[in-house]
Amino acid sequence: MNKKSRSMVRGIILVASVLGILMAGTVGFIGFRHIKSAYMDSFKEGLKAAGVLMESELSHQYTGDWSLTEGGKLKKGSISVYEVFQKQLDDLHEKTGMDYTIFYGDTRHVSTLIDPNTNERMEGTQASSTVVAEVLNKGNDYLAENFELAGKNWYAYYLPLKNADGTIAGMIFVGRDTSIVDKNLKAAATAIIITFVGFFLFNFCVARYLISTSSKAIQDIVGSLQKLEDGELSFYIKDKTFNRKDELGVIAASSAQVRDKLQDVISATKKLSNDVTNSGASLASSAATASHVAEQVTAAVEDISRGAMSQAESVENSVKNTTKMGDSIDEITEKIESLNSAALEMMTGANRTVDTLNNLMDKNEGVMNSMQSIDAQIRLTNDSVKSISEATGLIKAIADQTHLLSLNASIEAARAGDTGKGFAVVATEIGKLSAQSKEATDTITAIVEALVKESQRSVDTIEELNNNIKEQNKDLTSTKDDMDTVVENVNNVEVSTKMIAEKIYMLSELKSSFTEIISELSAISQQNAASTQETNASMEELNATFALISDAAADLRSMAETLNEKMSFFTMSASKEKAVIEKEESQAEMTA
């Protein structure tokens, strides 16, 4: 059945692409709306912050109330502030890009706004009635959105300008034209559109690539299946399609497996059909041959009857020999049971020895750890003794210095005469103390040296013990390995003994069965003679059956030819068919 089909992969990717475009467009539109809203809120907050800072700066820069000079210039307290404030506002305008105006009443007196018609500052002009009503009359802050001033659209923030007593003297204006807002929003919209277009092109290229590769793979699989539909089993699926890791690769592999299975089945069926045809002919000829052979069998049966009596006598002799063999098997069974018991005792002793060796190794390891701790403690003691030796040297040096100090003190006491007698007594005592310190130091030094020697001897002894214990561990490990080998061998002996016992037991059972069989053979031999006549009658019936087999063989040959005609619909490569036939022949030979 040939049928044109639309590309499923192309349709799926097309729908996914359309949904992706709609989703990206929706996300882009919503994102732009949020960006615009956030930007405008930030813009307005910036205007408000600039206005609040400017109002605080102007109100606290000079003391006094707001007023005008006789020439109409703005004044704060007794100071004319026009020049100072104008310079400050111009600096702020240059740094921030915002425009500033100071109103006295509803009239602009200091401003950075330029009239595009006259190219002069917009000083002396009035604010709108809405601003005056909201700021001057009510004292509120006021945000004016997107209004026209000096030929431009503006966002501006108005704050009341108050005197020290809280009365409203004028207003402060902080504004910015909307061109910078429109420019930034256009830049954001352009970036979103470029990003959208870039992702669309990328997705389009990926979709085209997926459509191309998937369509080729599907076409390859569909073409192969169409050949299979037409009965052609020699189709080939490309390696690129076959090696895909997705579902198409699985389908390609399954199609190839179906093709190979069909080739095997059809080749085997064709061969089987030929074999059935040949077997039908052979069966027909064999039936005739078998009929002739049946007559010969009848004569042979008579000869068998004569030999049956002789066979019965031989069977009786076999019974006697079997009885002797049974007695020998019983003796072997008793010996095997003794051997099995000895093997179990050896296994138990070997396991106890292994457990003892493991305990000994664990204790030996504990001794090693204890010896290492003792070694570390002795080394610490040795270090402490050396520190004591160093301290003793220091004490000895102090004693020598004290002795010199005593001599100097005695000399000075002698020079002082009677006045230094008391000091001479002290010097004498210090000298004695110095001598005693030196003697004690010498004694301590001798003791420390003896301790150092004994400590070193203990360290050497500990090291020798450690080496001996390590050697002992090696010997224990070697002994344990040998015992493990003994345990393994005892296990093998035990398994082999059990196996021999099972075989002997089986032989004992077979002995009984064999005796019964021989007795039955004796009875059968006697019955064979009586059955000869019945066999002759059966052979006549067998000849009639062979005639029926010959007719059935003819019918079988006809059905095999019909099967060959049906199988000829499928075609495959000659080499594949030959390989399948050879495989079937090899299996048939192995079965035979």
C-alpha positions as CSV (number, residue, x, y, z in Angstrom):
1,M,0.0,0.0,0.0
2,N,1.6,3.2,-1.2
3,K,0.5,6.4,0.6
4,K,1.9,9.9,0.6
5,S,2.4,11.3,4.0
6,R,3.1,14.8,5.4
7,S,6.3,15.4,7.5
8,M,5.4,14.8,11.1
9,V,8.7,16.3,12.4
10,R,8.3,19.4,10.2
11,G,4.7,19.9,11.5
12,I,5.8,19.5,15.2
13,I,8.8,21.9,14.8
14,L,6.6,24.4,12.9
15,V,4.0,24.4,15.6
16,A,6.7,24.7,18.3
17,S,8.3,27.6,16.4
18,V,5.0,29.5,16.1
19,L,4.3,29.0,19.8
20,G,7.8,30.1,20.6
21,I,7.4,33.3,18.5
22,L,4.1,34.1,20.2
23,M,5.5,33.4,23.6
24,A,8.6,35.5,22.9
25,G,6.5,38.4,21.5
26,T,4.2,38.3,24.5
27,V,7.1,38.2,27.0
28,G,8.9,41.0,25.1
29,F,5.7,43.2,25.1
30,I,5.1,42.7,28.8
31,G,8.7,43.2,29.6
32,F,8.8,46.5,27.7
33,R,5.7,47.7,29.5
34,H,7.3,46.9,32.9
35,I,10.6,48.5,31.8
36,K,8.8,51.6,30.7
37,S,6.8,51.8,34.0
38,A,9.9,51.2,36.1
39,Y,11.9,53.7,34.1
40,M,9.2,56.4,34.4
41,D,8.9,55.8,38.2
42,S,12.6,56.1,38.6
43,F,12.6,59.2,36.4
44,K,9.9,60.8,38.6
45,E,11.6,59.9,41.8
46,G,14.8,61.4,40.5
47,L,13.1,64.7,39.8
48,K,11.5,64.7,43.2
49,A,14.8,63.9,45.0
50,A,16.6,66.7,43.0
51,G,13.8,69.2,44.0
52,V,13.9,68.3,47.7
53,L,17.7,68.6,47.8
54,M,17.5,71.9,46.0
55,E,14.8,73.3,48.3
56,S,16.8,72.3,51.4
57,E,20.0,73.8,50.0
58,L,18.4,77.2,49.0
59,S,16.4,77.5,52.3
60,H,19.4,77.0,54.5
61,Q,22.1,78.6,52.5
62,Y,21.1,82.1,53.7
63,T,19.0,83.2,56.7
64,G,15.9,85.4,56.4
65,D,12.7,85.5,54.4
66,W,12.3,85.6,50.6
67,S,11.7,89.0,49.0
68,L,12.5,91.2,46.0
69,T,14.9,94.1,45.7
70,E,13.7,97.5,44.3
71,G,15.1,96.4,41.0
72,G,13.0,93.2,41.0
73,K,15.8,90.8,41.9
74,L,15.4,87.9,44.2
75,K,16.6,88.5,47.8
76,K,17.0,86.2,50.8
77,G,17.0,88.1,54.1
78,S,19.1,91.2,53.4
79,I,21.2,89.5,50.7
80,S,20.6,89.6,46.9
81,V,21.0,86.0,45.9
82,Y,20.2,86.2,42.2
83,E,23.8,86.0,40.9
84,V,24.8,83.3,43.4
85,F,21.7,81.1,42.8
86,Q,21.9,81.6,39.0
87,K,25.4,80.3,38.9
88,Q,24.5,77.3,41.2
89,L,21.5,76.4,39.0
90,D,23.6,76.6,35.8
91,D,26.2,74.3,37.4
92,L,23.6,71.8,38.4
93,H,22.0,72.0,34.9
94,E,25.4,71.3,33.3
95,K,26.1,68.3,35.6
96,T,22.6,66.7,35.7
97,G,21.0,67.7,32.4
98,M,17.9,68.9,34.4
99,D,16.5,72.4,34.3
100,Y,15.8,74.4,37.5
101,T,13.7,77.5,38.3
102,I,13.1,79.6,41.4
103,F,9.6,81.2,41.5
104,Y,8.8,84.1,43.8
105,G,5.1,84.0,43.9
106,D,3.9,82.7,40.5
107,T,6.8,84.4,38.6
108,R,10.1,82.9,37.5
109,H,13.0,85.0,38.9
110,V,16.0,82.6,38.6
111,S,15.9,79.9,35.8
112,T,18.0,77.8,33.5
113,L,15.1,77.6,30.9
114,I,15.8,79.3,27.6
115,D,13.0,80.7,25.4
116,P,13.6,79.3,21.9
117,N,12.1,82.3,20.3
118,T,14.1,85.0,22.1
119,N,17.0,82.8,23.1
120,E,16.9,84.4,26.5
121,R,16.2,83.1,30.0
122,M,12.5,82.7,30.8
123,E,12.6,85.0,33.7
124,G,9.5,87.1,34.4
125,T,7.1,84.5,33.1
126,Q,4.3,83.0,35.1
127,A,3.4,79.5,36.1
128,S,0.2,77.8,35.0
129,S,-3.0,78.2,37.0
130,T,-3.0,74.5,37.8
131,V,0.5,74.7,39.4
132,V,-0.4,77.9,41.3
133,A,-3.6,76.4,42.7
134,E,-1.9,73.2,43.8
135,V,1.5,74.5,45.1
136,L,1.0,78.2,46.1
137,N,-2.5,77.9,47.3
138,K,-2.6,74.4,48.8
139,G,1.1,74.1,49.7
140,N,1.4,70.6,48.1
141,D,4.1,69.1,45.9
142,Y,3.0,68.7,42.3
143,L,4.3,66.4,39.5
144,A,3.4,67.8,36.0
145,E,3.6,65.1,33.4
146,N,4.2,65.5,29.7
147,F,3.3,69.2,29.4
148,E,4.6,71.7,26.8
149,L,7.0,74.4,27.8
150,A,9.4,76.4,25.6
151,G,8.6,74.3,22.6
152,K,9.3,70.9,24.4
153,N,7.4,68.3,26.3
154,W,8.4,68.1,30.0
155,Y,8.2,66.1,33.1
156,A,8.6,68.5,36.1
157,Y,8.3,68.5,39.9
158,Y,7.1,71.7,41.8
159,L,7.7,72.2,45.5
160,P,6.6,75.2,47.7
161,L,9.4,77.6,48.8
162,K,8.6,78.7,52.4
163,N,9.8,81.4,54.7
164,A,11.0,80.7,58.3
165,D,7.4,81.2,59.6
166,G,6.0,78.6,57.2
167,T,4.3,81.0,54.8
168,I,4.7,80.1,51.1
169,A,6.9,82.7,49.3
170,G,7.2,80.9,45.9
171,M,8.0,77.6,44.2
172,I,11.0,75.5,43.0
173,F,10.8,73.9,39.6
174,V,12.9,70.8,38.6
175,G,12.2,69.5,35.2
176,R,13.5,67.5,32.2
177,D,12.3,67.3,28.6
178,T,10.9,64.0,27.5
179,S,13.3,63.5,24.6
180,I,15.8,61.6,26.8
181,V,13.0,59.4,28.1
182,D,11.8,58.7,24.6
183,K,15.3,58.0,23.5
184,N,16.0,55.5,26.3
185,L,12.7,53.8,25.8
186,K,13.3,53.5,22.1
187,A,16.8,52.0,22.8
188,A,15.2,49.5,25.2
189,A,12.5,48.6,22.6
190,T,15.2,48.2,19.9
191,A,17.3,45.9,22.2
192,I,14.3,43.7,22.9
193,I,13.4,43.5,19.2
194,I,17.0,42.7,18.2
195,T,17.1,40.0,20.9
196,F,13.8,38.6,19.7
197,V,14.9,38.6,16.1
198,G,18.3,37.0,17.0
199,F,16.6,34.2,19.0
200,F,14.0,33.7,16.2
201,L,16.8,33.4,13.6
202,F,18.7,31.0,15.9
203,N,15.6,28.9,16.5
204,F,14.8,29.0,12.8
205,C,18.3,27.7,11.9
206,V,18.1,25.0,14.6
207,A,14.6,24.0,13.5
208,R,15.8,23.8,9.9
209,Y,18.7,21.6,10.9
210,L,16.5,19.3,13.0
211,I,13.9,19.1,10.2
212,S,16.6,18.3,7.6
213,T,18.3,15.6,9.7
214,S,15.1,14.1,11.0
215,S,13.3,14.1,7.6
216,K,16.3,12.4,6.0
217,A,16.3,9.7,8.7
218,I,12.5,9.3,8.5
219,Q,12.6,9.1,4.6
220,D,15.4,6.5,4.9
221,I,13.3,4.4,7.4
222,V,10.0,4.8,5.4
223,G,11.8,3.8,2.1
224,S,13.1,0.7,3.8
225,L,9.7,-0.2,5.2
226,Q,8.1,0.3,1.7
227,K,10.7,-2.1,0.3
228,L,9.7,-4.5,3.1
229,E,6.1,-4.0,2.1
230,D,7.0,-5.0,-1.5
231,G,8.6,-8.2,-0.2
232,E,12.2,-7.0,-0.8
233,L,14.3,-8.0,2.2
234,S,17.7,-6.8,1.0
235,F,17.0,-3.1,1.8
236,Y,19.8,-1.1,3.6
237,I,19.4,1.6,6.3
238,K,22.1,4.2,6.2
239,D,24.6,4.2,9.1
240,K,23.9,7.9,9.9
241,T,20.2,7.0,10.6
242,F,21.1,3.7,12.3
243,N,23.6,5.4,14.7
244,R,21.1,8.1,15.9
245,K,20.6,8.1,19.7
246,D,16.9,9.2,19.5
247,E,13.7,7.3,18.8
248,L,14.5,7.3,15.0
249,G,17.7,5.4,15.7
250,V,15.7,2.9,17.8
251,I,13.1,2.5,14.9
252,A,16.0,2.0,12.4
253,A,17.6,-0.6,14.6
254,S,14.2,-2.4,15.1
255,S,13.6,-2.3,11.3
256,A,17.0,-3.8,10.7
257,Q,16.3,-6.5,13.3
258,V,12.9,-7.3,11.7
259,R,14.6,-7.5,8.3
260,D,17.2,-9.9,9.6
261,K,14.6,-12.0,11.4
262,L,12.4,-12.2,8.3
263,Q,15.4,-13.1,6.2
264,D,16.3,-15.9,8.6
265,V,12.6,-17.1,8.8
266,I,11.9,-17.0,5.1
267,S,15.3,-18.6,4.2
268,A,14.6,-21.3,6.7
269,T,11.0,-21.7,5.4
270,K,12.2,-22.0,1.8
271,K,14.8,-24.6,2.8
272,L,12.3,-26.4,4.9
273,S,9.8,-26.4,2.0
274,N,12.5,-27.9,-0.3
275,D,13.3,-30.4,2.4
276,V,9.7,-31.4,2.8
277,T,9.4,-31.9,-1.0
278,N,12.5,-34.1,-1.0
279,S,11.4,-35.9,2.1
280,G,8.0,-36.6,0.6
281,A,9.6,-38.3,-2.4
282,S,12.1,-40.1,-0.1
283,L,9.3,-41.1,2.2
284,A,7.3,-42.7,-0.7
285,S,10.3,-44.7,-1.8
286,S,11.2,-45.5,1.8
287,A,7.7,-46.9,2.4
288,A,8.2,-49.5,-0.3
289,T,11.6,-50.3,1.0
290,A,10.3,-50.6,4.5
291,S,7.6,-53.1,3.4
292,H,10.3,-55.3,2.0
293,V,12.4,-54.9,5.2
294,A,9.4,-55.9,7.3
295,E,9.5,-59.3,5.8
296,Q,13.1,-59.6,6.7
297,V,12.3,-58.4,10.2
298,T,9.8,-61.2,10.6
299,A,12.5,-63.7,9.9
300,A,14.8,-61.9,12.3
301,V,12.2,-62.0,15.1
302,E,12.2,-65.8,14.9
303,D,16.0,-65.8,15.4
304,I,15.6,-63.4,18.3
305,S,13.2,-65.8,20.0
306,R,15.8,-68.6,19.8
307,G,18.4,-66.4,21.3
308,A,16.2,-65.2,24.1
309,M,16.7,-68.4,26.2
310,S,20.4,-68.1,25.9
311,Q,20.1,-64.4,27.0
312,A,18.1,-65.4,30.1
313,E,21.0,-67.7,31.4
314,S,23.5,-64.8,30.9
315,V,21.2,-62.4,32.8
316,E,21.2,-64.8,35.8
317,N,25.0,-64.7,35.9
318,S,24.9,-60.9,35.8
319,V,22.6,-60.9,38.9
320,K,25.3,-62.7,40.9
321,N,28.0,-60.3,39.8
322,T,25.8,-57.3,40.6
323,T,25.3,-58.6,44.2
324,K,29.1,-58.8,44.7
325,M,29.5,-55.2,43.3
326,G,26.8,-54.0,45.8
327,D,28.8,-55.4,48.8
328,S,31.9,-53.5,47.6
329,I,29.9,-50.3,47.3
330,D,28.6,-50.7,50.9
331,E,32.2,-51.0,52.2
332,I,33.3,-47.9,50.3
333,T,30.3,-46.0,51.7
334,E,31.4,-46.7,55.3
335,K,35.0,-45.5,54.5
336,I,33.7,-42.3,52.9
337,E,31.6,-41.5,56.0
338,S,34.7,-41.9,58.2
339,L,36.7,-39.7,55.9
340,N,34.0,-37.1,55.9
341,S,33.9,-37.0,59.7
342,A,37.7,-36.6,59.8
343,A,37.5,-33.7,57.3
344,L,34.9,-31.9,59.5
345,E,37.2,-32.2,62.5
346,M,40.1,-30.9,60.5
347,M,38.0,-28.0,59.3
348,T,36.9,-27.1,62.9
349,G,40.5,-27.3,64.1
350,A,41.8,-25.2,61.2
351,N,39.1,-22.5,61.8
352,R,40.0,-22.4,65.5
353,T,43.7,-21.9,64.6
354,V,42.8,-19.1,62.2
355,D,40.7,-17.4,64.8
356,T,43.6,-17.7,67.3
357,L,46.0,-16.2,64.8
358,N,43.6,-13.3,64.2
359,N,43.3,-12.6,67.9
360,L,47.1,-12.9,68.2
361,M,47.6,-10.4,65.4
362,D,45.1,-8.0,66.9
363,K,46.9,-8.2,70.3
364,N,50.2,-7.8,68.6
365,E,49.0,-4.7,66.8
366,G,47.8,-3.4,70.2
367,V,51.3,-4.0,71.6
368,M,52.8,-2.2,68.7
369,N,50.6,0.8,69.3
370,S,51.4,0.7,73.0
371,M,55.2,0.5,72.2
372,Q,54.8,3.5,69.9
373,S,53.1,5.5,72.6
374,I,55.9,4.5,75.1
375,D,58.5,5.4,72.5
376,A,56.8,8.8,72.0
377,Q,56.6,9.4,75.8
378,I,60.3,8.4,76.3
379,R,61.3,10.8,73.5
380,L,59.3,13.6,75.2
381,T,61.0,12.7,78.5
382,N,64.4,12.8,76.7
383,D,63.6,16.3,75.3
384,S,62.5,17.4,78.8
385,V,65.8,16.1,80.2
386,K,67.7,18.0,77.6
387,S,65.7,21.1,78.5
388,I,66.6,20.6,82.1
389,S,70.3,20.2,81.1
390,E,70.1,23.6,79.3
391,A,68.4,25.1,82.4
392,T,71.1,23.7,84.5
393,G,73.8,25.3,82.4
394,L,71.9,28.6,82.8
395,I,71.9,28.1,86.6
396,K,75.6,27.3,86.5
397,A,76.3,30.5,84.6
398,I,74.2,32.4,87.1
399,A,76.1,30.8,90.0
400,D,79.4,31.8,88.4
401,Q,78.2,35.3,88.0
402,T,76.9,35.3,91.6
403,H,80.4,34.2,92.7
404,L,82.1,37.1,90.9
405,L,79.5,39.4,92.4
406,S,80.3,38.1,95.9
407,L,84.0,38.7,95.3
408,N,83.4,42.2,94.1
409,A,81.2,42.8,97.1
410,S,83.9,41.5,99.5
411,I,86.4,43.8,97.9
412,E,84.1,46.8,98.2
413,A,83.3,45.9,101.9
414,A,87.0,45.7,102.7
415,R,87.5,49.2,101.2
416,A,84.6,50.5,103.2
417,G,86.2,49.3,106.5
418,D,83.9,49.2,109.5
419,T,81.1,50.6,107.6
420,G,81.1,47.7,105.1
421,K,81.2,44.9,107.7
422,G,77.5,44.1,107.4
423,F,77.8,44.2,103.6
424,A,80.8,41.8,103.9
425,V,78.7,39.3,105.8
426,V,76.1,39.4,103.0
427,A,78.8,39.0,100.4
428,T,80.2,36.0,102.3
429,E,76.7,34.4,102.4
430,I,76.2,35.1,98.7
431,G,79.6,33.4,98.0
432,K,78.5,30.4,100.0
433,L,75.2,30.3,98.2
434,S,77.0,30.5,94.8
435,A,79.2,27.6,95.8
436,Q,76.2,25.5,96.9
437,S,74.4,26.4,93.6
438,K,77.4,25.3,91.6
439,E,77.6,22.0,93.5
440,A,73.9,21.4,93.0
441,T,74.3,22.3,89.4
442,D,77.1,19.8,89.0
443,T,75.0,17.1,90.7
444,I,72.0,17.9,88.5
445,T,74.2,17.8,85.4
446,A,75.5,14.4,86.3
447,I,71.9,13.1,87.0
448,V,70.7,14.6,83.7
449,E,73.5,13.0,81.7
450,A,72.7,9.7,83.3
451,L,69.0,10.2,82.5
452,V,69.9,11.1,78.9
453,K,71.9,7.9,78.5
454,E,69.2,5.7,80.1
455,S,66.5,7.5,78.0
456,Q,68.5,6.9,74.8
457,R,69.0,3.2,75.8
458,S,65.2,2.9,76.4
459,V,64.6,4.5,72.9
460,D,67.0,2.0,71.3
461,T,65.3,-0.9,73.2
462,I,61.9,0.3,72.1
463,E,63.0,0.5,68.5
464,E,64.4,-3.0,68.7
465,L,61.1,-4.2,70.2
466,N,59.2,-2.5,67.4
467,N,61.4,-4.2,64.8
468,N,60.9,-7.6,66.5
469,I,57.1,-7.1,66.7
470,K,57.0,-6.1,63.0
471,E,58.9,-9.3,62.1
472,Q,56.6,-11.3,64.4
473,N,53.6,-9.7,62.5
474,K,55.1,-10.8,59.2
475,D,55.5,-14.3,60.5
476,L,51.9,-14.3,61.9
477,T,50.6,-13.0,58.6
478,S,52.5,-15.7,56.7
479,T,51.2,-18.3,59.1
480,K,47.7,-17.0,58.7
481,D,48.0,-17.2,54.9
482,D,49.3,-20.8,55.2
483,M,46.3,-21.6,57.5
484,D,43.9,-20.0,55.1
485,T,45.4,-22.3,52.4
486,V,44.9,-25.3,54.8
487,V,41.3,-24.3,55.4
488,E,40.7,-23.9,51.7
489,N,42.2,-27.4,51.0
490,V,40.2,-28.9,53.9
491,N,37.1,-27.3,52.4
492,N,38.0,-28.8,49.0
493,V,38.5,-32.2,50.7
494,E,35.2,-31.9,52.5
495,V,33.4,-31.0,49.2
496,S,35.1,-33.8,47.3
497,T,34.2,-36.3,50.1
498,K,30.6,-35.2,50.0
499,M,30.5,-35.5,46.2
500,I,32.1,-39.0,46.4
501,A,29.5,-40.0,49.1
502,E,26.7,-38.8,46.9
503,K,28.1,-40.7,43.9
504,I,28.4,-43.9,46.1
505,Y,24.9,-43.5,47.4
506,M,23.7,-43.1,43.8
507,L,25.6,-46.2,42.8
508,S,24.0,-48.0,45.7
509,E,20.6,-47.0,44.5
510,L,21.5,-47.9,40.9
511,K,22.7,-51.3,42.1
512,S,19.2,-52.1,43.4
513,S,17.6,-50.8,40.2
514,F,20.1,-52.7,38.1
515,T,19.3,-55.9,39.9
516,E,15.6,-55.3,39.3
517,I,16.3,-54.5,35.6
518,I,18.3,-57.7,35.1
519,S,15.5,-59.7,36.7
520,E,13.0,-58.0,34.4
521,L,15.3,-58.7,31.4
522,S,15.2,-62.4,32.4
523,A,11.4,-62.3,32.4
524,I,11.4,-60.3,29.2
525,S,13.7,-62.8,27.4
526,Q,11.3,-65.6,28.3
527,Q,8.4,-63.5,27.0
528,N,10.1,-62.7,23.7
529,A,9.6,-66.2,22.5
530,A,5.9,-66.0,23.2
531,S,5.7,-62.6,21.5
532,T,7.2,-63.8,18.2
533,Q,3.9,-64.9,16.7
534,E,2.2,-61.7,17.8
535,T,5.0,-59.7,16.1
536,N,4.5,-61.5,12.8
537,A,0.9,-60.5,12.8
538,S,1.8,-56.9,13.6
539,M,4.3,-56.8,10.7
540,E,1.4,-57.6,8.3
541,E,-0.5,-54.6,9.7
542,L,2.7,-52.6,9.4
543,N,2.9,-53.3,5.6
544,A,-0.6,-51.9,5.2
545,T,0.4,-48.8,7.2
546,F,3.4,-48.2,4.8
547,A,0.9,-48.0,1.9
548,L,-1.0,-45.2,3.7
549,I,2.4,-43.4,4.4
550,S,3.2,-43.5,0.7
551,D,-0.1,-41.7,-0.1
552,A,0.5,-39.2,2.7
553,A,4.0,-38.4,1.3
554,A,2.5,-37.5,-2.1
555,D,0.1,-35.1,-0.4
556,L,3.0,-33.6,1.7
557,R,5.0,-33.0,-1.5
558,S,2.1,-31.1,-3.1
559,M,1.7,-28.8,0.0
560,A,5.5,-28.1,0.0
561,E,5.3,-26.9,-3.6
562,T,2.4,-24.6,-2.8
563,L,4.5,-23.1,0.1
564,N,7.4,-22.5,-2.2
565,E,5.2,-20.5,-4.5
566,K,4.0,-18.3,-1.6
567,M,7.6,-17.7,-0.3
568,S,8.8,-16.6,-3.8
569,F,7.1,-13.2,-3.1
570,F,10.0,-12.3,-0.8
571,T,13.4,-11.5,-2.3
572,M,16.8,-11.1,-0.5
573,S,20.5,-11.2,-1.4
574,A,21.8,-14.6,-2.6
575,S,24.7,-14.4,-0.1
576,K,22.3,-14.0,2.9
577,E,20.0,-16.8,1.7
578,K,23.1,-19.1,1.2
579,A,24.4,-18.2,4.7
580,V,21.0,-19.1,6.3
581,I,20.8,-22.4,4.4
582,E,24.4,-23.3,5.5
583,K,23.5,-22.4,9.0
584,E,20.4,-24.6,9.0
585,E,22.4,-27.5,7.5
586,S,25.1,-27.1,10.1
587,Q,22.5,-27.2,12.9
588,A,20.9,-30.3,11.3
589,E,24.3,-32.1,11.2
590,M,24.9,-31.2,14.9
591,T,21.4,-32.5,15.8
592,A,22.1,-35.8,13.9
